[in-house]
Amino acid sequence: MADFDLTEGIRKLFLASVGAVAMGAEKSQEVVEDLVKKGELTVEQGKTLNQELTRKAKEVFENTSDSALRAHLASMTSEERAAYAKKVAQMSADIDAASVKVEVDEAEKTEDAAE
């Protein structure tokens, strides 16, 4: 029997759900645009409907990604989860440090321009 990699299966499921959400959002936008062209919806109603559909698609995506992450974490040992949490914390710290550097660089440019 072939080995089944649960992590790979979860990753594929996650990517498929992201693709489905993206396709659904694109198709709904096309439908709204067609209705506006036909005059069945005003432009303002179309914009409102499109914003609502986009919000719902984003909500589905966030719920799907949370479920995929939970399943991925459940497939790990406690040691693997601890290492993963440490890695995520380090990435977060790196991103925070990078944003501080950008802010400092922007402040220096502003000071140099003022002189």
C-alpha positions in Angstrom: 0.0 0.0 0.0 1.3 3.4 -0.9 2.3 5.8 1.9 -0.1 8.6 2.5 1.3 11.9 3.6 -1.3 13.6 5.7 0.4 17.0 5.6 0.5 16.9 1.8 -3.2 15.9 1.7 -4.1 18.8 4.0 -2.0 21.2 1.9 -3.7 20.1 -1.3 -7.1 20.5 0.4 -6.2 23.9 1.5 -5.0 25.0 -1.9 -8.1 23.6 -3.5 -10.4 25.5 -1.2 -8.5 28.7 -1.8 -8.9 28.2 -5.5 -12.6 27.5 -5.1 -13.1 30.7 -3.1 -11.1 32.7 -5.7 -13.1 31.2 -8.6 -16.4 31.8 -6.7 -15.5 35.5 -6.0 -14.4 36.0 -9.7 -17.6 34.4 -11.0 -19.8 36.4 -8.6 -18.2 39.6 -9.7 -18.8 38.7 -13.4 -22.5 38.1 -12.6 -22.8 41.4 -10.8 -21.2 43.2 -13.7 -23.5 41.5 -16.2 -26.6 42.5 -14.1 -25.3 46.1 -14.0 -24.8 46.1 -17.8 -28.3 44.8 -18.3 -29.7 47.5 -16.1 -31.1 45.0 -13.6 -28.9 46.5 -10.9 -27.7 50.1 -10.4 -24.0 50.6 -10.3 -24.3 51.4 -6.6 -26.2 48.2 -5.9 -23.6 46.3 -7.8 -20.8 47.8 -5.8 -22.6 47.0 -2.6 -23.3 43.4 -3.6 -19.8 42.9 -4.8 -18.4 44.2 -1.5 -20.6 41.8 0.4 -19.7 38.8 -1.7 -16.0 39.7 -1.3 -16.4 40.0 2.4 -18.1 36.6 2.6 -15.4 35.0 0.4 -12.7 36.4 2.7 -14.5 35.0 5.7 -14.7 31.5 4.1 -11.0 31.7 3.2 -10.1 32.6 6.8 -12.2 29.8 8.2 -10.7 27.3 5.8 -7.1 28.4 6.6 -7.8 28.1 10.3 -9.2 24.6 9.8 -6.2 23.6 7.7 -3.8 24.9 10.2 -5.6 23.1 13.1 -5.5 19.8 11.1 -1.8 20.3 10.3 -1.0 21.0 14.0 -3.0 18.0 15.1 -0.9 15.8 12.9 2.3 16.9 14.7 3.8 15.6 17.9 4.0 18.0 20.8 7.7 18.5 20.1 7.0 19.3 16.5 4.3 21.8 17.5 6.7 23.5 19.9 9.4 23.8 17.2 6.8 25.1 14.8 5.6 27.7 17.3 9.2 28.8 17.9 9.7 29.2 14.2 6.5 31.2 13.8 7.5 33.4 16.7 10.9 34.1 15.1 9.3 34.9 11.8 6.9 37.3 13.6 9.8 39.0 15.3 11.7 39.3 12.0 8.7 40.9 10.4 8.3 43.3 13.3 12.0 44.2 13.1 11.8 44.8 9.4 8.9 47.2 9.8 10.8 49.1 12.5 13.8 49.4 10.1 11.5 50.7 7.3 10.1 53.3 9.7 13.6 54.4 10.8 14.8 54.6 7.2 11.8 56.7 6.2 12.4 59.1 9.2 16.1 59.4 8.1 15.1 60.3 4.5 12.6 62.9 5.8 15.3 64.4 8.0 17.8 64.5 5.1 15.3 66.1 2.8 14.6 68.8 5.4 18.3 69.8 5.7 
